[in-house]
C-alpha cells in the first residue's frame, strides 16, 4: 500500500479543505528520495493528520473496537473544527470529510483506490462512504463498502502502521519490560485475548451472581 494523497476538511485544527500530496518524488541514482516526513510544532496538527488517515480507512474502528455508534458520534462532534470567532459561519460546522488516494498491489496488479468518508452530524445518514477502484465502484453494494475495505486493509494493521511516537519514546526510556510487552501486544492485536478473558469473567459474574463462578470458568 502506498498513500498518494490525503484531504482533510473541518477536522480538528484543519479548517475547510486541506490537501496533502504524499507522493515521493521519482528517485535517481544520485538523488534517492523514499520517505515523506511530516513535521511541525506541538499543536500544529501532526497527530490529527495521522488520525485522519485511520478514520478515512477504518471509520469507527479507528476510535475503538468497542465503542457504540452514539460514542462514535460524540467523538466526531468533539473533533469538528471550531473557529475562535463565534460569529464565523463561513464553513460547515457539522460536517467532516476525509479523502484518501492510495495504490494497492493485488496479485501483481496495481490498483488506484479512492476513499471518501463524509461524517454529517445533521444528516440522518451520519456516515457516508464512497470508494472507487481505478475510477470504478467496487463490485459490492454500498452497505458493504466498509467490509470490502476492511478485507483489503484489516483494522488490526492500524496499530502497526499508525502509532504515536510518544509510545516509542516511552519504550526507549522504560527500565521495565512491561511497557514493551504492552506495546507489542497492541501492535499484534494480542491484547484482544486479554480483553476477551476480562469480558468473559464479567459475563460469568453477572450470569451467576458469583455462584459456581470457578466451576463455570
N, C-alpha and C positions, 0 to 999 in steps of 0.2 A: 504494500500500500504506500502511495506517495501523495501527500496532500499538496495540492497545487494552489488553492486559493481559499480564503475564508472571508465571509462577510458577517458583520455583527451589527444589529440595529436595535437601539434603545435598551441595551443590556448593561447594567452596572454603570461604569464610568463612560461607556460609549453611547453618546447621544446621536440620534439619527443613524445613517448607514455609513459604516466604515468597511472598506475592502482592503484585504491584505494579500499581496502577491507573494506566495511562498515557493515559487518555482526556483530551483537552484540554477544559476547561470551555467551555460554549457562549459564543460571543463576542457582545458587544453593540457598538453604535456607540461607546459611551463606555468600554467595558472589553473591549478585544480581547486574547484570550489564545490564542496559536497555537503556543506552544513548551513542551515539558516539559524541565526541566533536572534532571539527576542530578548531585548534588554530594556531597562527603564528604572526610574527611581521608585521607591516604595509608594504604592497608591496609584501608579501610572496605568495599571490595568493588565499586568502580566498574568496573574492568576486568573483574572476574569477572561483573558484571551484563551487560556487553555481550557477553562471550564466551558467556554462557548463551543469548543471543538467536541468535548464529551457530550454536551447537551444536544448538539446538532446530530450526532450519531446515535446516541443511546436514550435521549429523552429522559423520562422519569428515572431510569436506572442510573443515570449519571448523578442523581441526588442521593439515592439509597435504594437498596434492593428490597426494603420492607416498608417504604413509606406509602401512604394511601394517596388517592387522587386529590383529596382535599389538602393534604400536606404538601403535595407537589404544587398545587395551585397557589398555596400560600407562599411557598418558596419563590415561585416565579414572580408573584406580586411584589415580594420584597426586593427583587432584583431589577425591576423595571427602572430605567434611568429616571432620576429625579432632578429637575432643574432647581438651582438655588433661588431662582426668581419664581415665586408662587404664581405670579400673573402671566407666566410664559406658557402660552397654549399653542406654540408653533410646531409641536411634534406630537405624535401619537403616544399618549402616556400609558395606554393599556395593552400595547402590542409589542412583543419581542420577536425578532426574526433572526434565524441563523441560516446561512447558506454555506455549503462546503463543496468544493470540487476536488476529486482525487482520482488517481489512477489505481487500478487493481488488476493484477495479472491472475487469470484463471485458466488452468490447463494450457499455459503458454500463450494465451491470447490476452492482449492488453485491452482493458475496458476503461472508458472515461465515465465516471459516475458523478452525478449532481444530486445533492440532497438539500432540500429547503424545509425547515421546520418553523411554522408560524404558531405562536402562542398568543391567543387573544383572550384577555380576561373578560371582555364584554360580550363575547360571542358564545352561543350555545355549543358550537364546535370549538372547544377551548384549544385543542391541538390539531393542527393540520400538517400532514407530511406529504411532500412531493418528491418523487425520485425519478431520475432519468438515467438510463444506461445507454451511452452513445446516442443521446438525444431521443431515446425511445423509452416509454414507461416499461418497467419490468413486467413479466408475464404473470402477475398476480393481481388480485383485487386490492384496491386502496386500503381496505381494512387490514390487510395482511402486510402492508409495506414495512412496518417495524419488524415483524417476524422475518421477512426477507432480508432486511438489513442486518438483523441480529445473527442470522445464519451466515451472512457474509463476514461480519465482524462481531464475534461473540463478545458480550458485555464483560466477560471475565478478563479480556485483554486490556480493559480500561485501566486497571490498577498497575499493569505492567508498562503501558505506553505513556499514561499520564499520571505523574505523581509530583507532589510538591517537593521542591529542592530542599525545603526545611527538614523533610523526613530524612534525606540523605545526611544532612548536617547533624541531625540527632544521632544517627547511627555512628558516624565518624567520631563524634565526641563522647559516645557512650562507653562506659567501662564495664557494662554488663552485657550479657548476650541476649537478654530478654527483648530489647528493642529490635535487634537484628532478626530474632525469631519472628516477632510480630510483623515486621516489615515483609519478610519473605512469605509468610503465611498469607498476608493480604495480597501480595503480588500474584501468588499462585492460586488464590481462591481457597486455600486450605482452611481459612478461618470459618468457612461455611460449615465444616464438620463440627467445630466447637459450638457454633450458633445452633445447629440442629440439636446437639446434645442438650443445650440450655433450654431450647424450646420444648423438647420432649419432657424434660424434667418439670417444666412449668405446667405442661398439659397433664402429666400424671398427678401432680399435686392437686390441681383443680378437679380433675376427674375423680380422684379417690379420697379427696379431703384429708390426705395424709395417711389414710389406712391402706395397708398392703402395698405401700409405695415400693419398698425394697423388693418385694416378690415380683411385682409387675416389671420393675426396671431390669 
